[in-house]
Structure formats: C-alpha cells, structure tokens
C-alpha cells in the first residue's frame, strides 16, 4: 500500500513553556517542559503517520549516540520508520532548544540543525520510494535531498519541497520539484515576493503555495491562482505548525485530493495544532 517518504532533518527538541520571554542574564522557571523528536521532515512524518494510519519512511541521519536513541523511540512510538544513513556514526544528533511564550503565541528556536553532519547519498537507500505516493524533502542534508528527488522525478513520484528559508541547495532542488509549499520568508536571490510564483513556474514547479501564519494561503496551479482562508483559532504554540501542515498535506494529497483541497484540509489541521503546547499534544485532542 502506497505511503509517503520524508527526507531531511530529525532533531531532539527540548522546549519550555513560559508566560513571556525572560530578560537577559536571568533565571526563569518554566510553566511546563516537553521533549520529543523534531525537525521539519520528522514532524511532518509524524503528522502523516497519525492522520493516515500508515507507516512512512523518514530518511535522515541519527547515528549511535545515546540521544539518537531518544529520537528513535519517539519516532517509533508515533508510527514512523527511520532510515538512518549514518547508522554507525558517533555524531551527536542536532538538538533544538525552544522557548514558547504562551502569552504571545510565539516561539524562539536555537539549533545547530544538521549543518555539521555529513549524510551521504547511496542508491541502495532508495528502497522506500518503491511504495511512495509522494516524497517530501526539507532541504537539509543536500546529498540526500538531491539523490531522492532525482530518483523520485524519474519514477514519477511527486516531489514536495518544504521551502522555509532560502538555502543554496534550493537552486538545485527547485527544478526537481513538483509541489513547493513555501513560507513567507522564502526569498530566492533577486526575486521579488510578488514574482515568486512566476519564478517557480519558470523552473517547472507545477503547484506552489505561500503560507504566512494566520493570513490567507496563496497558491498557484496550472489552472490559475487562488487563496485559502486560515481559520481563526486560539494560539498557544506555533512550534512545528508548518511541519504539521506539510505532513497533513501529504496525507490528503496521497489520498487523492486535489491540490487546493489537500492544502485547505492541511491548513485546518495545522491551525488546530497551534492550540496546544508542543508538536504532539494536538493529536490527543483530535477526533
């Protein structure tokens, strides 16, 4: 049975909920703390697994470090099958420290992401694509992203790019991309915001969307352009909301929904996730 494949970053997220951000050089007692696997591809895979009831593959770099075991345990608990391309590596996995200001509904993240980890691509890693209905790449671990996107393109598997902030690797990934879901911060060099859709279409991206928090999601398809209103919901924590949207989109799109419908339903899920602390609590409250 076809499922989704996610390629990119998996981190260990350590987050603290505060009423407001602390002042510099002070000590602050948090209201609550939570710890889980994180990262764009990992969070999206967890959301997909929850909504679809299927087991997606997450191709990432973990290694043998004891902190990597915590990431593996969380992924396993949420129905995600990690494919570790550095299984014998001794590197420490990326750690993200997060402060969530619940009064403002904002979060601040400090992380090394995967920039100091080498994650080489090998054709033998492509096995999960055999059962893939869609491939998501988040732009981390460039060799893996290029290798999987190239193979998926050749096999006719739709390639979805999670385009947060511009990275140099995006210049190579966009021509391999079928669907790009971009944040408002995504800014290719020399491209004005109002020209982004035309720029993407010129590179062969057939479907694209731009998210901007609680503002309407703008999108373009081969048939034209449109907007999707984002429902007003109580916002406690926006951590991982974009990742949830991408994972939910993969679920609805792989289930056969048209691009605008899949995007609309994914936005509803992402909005609802902002009403709870952390990147997992929303699942406990969803029927």
Buried (B, 14 or more C-beta within 10 A) or exposed (E): EEBBBBBBBBBBBBBBBBEEBBEEEEEEEBEEEBEBBBBBBBBBBBBBBBBBEBBBBBBBBBBEBEBBEBBBEBBEEBBBBBBBBBEEBEBBBBBBEBBBBBEEBBBEBEBEBBEEBEBEBEEEBBEBBEBBBBBBBBBBBBBBBBBBBBBBBEEEBBBBBBBBEBBEBBEEBBEBBBBBBBBEEBBBEEBEEEEBBEBBBEBEBBBBBBBEEBEBBBBBBEEEEBEBEBEEBEBBBBBBBBBBBBBBBBBBBBEEBEBBEBBBBBBBBBBBBBBBBBBBBBBEEEE
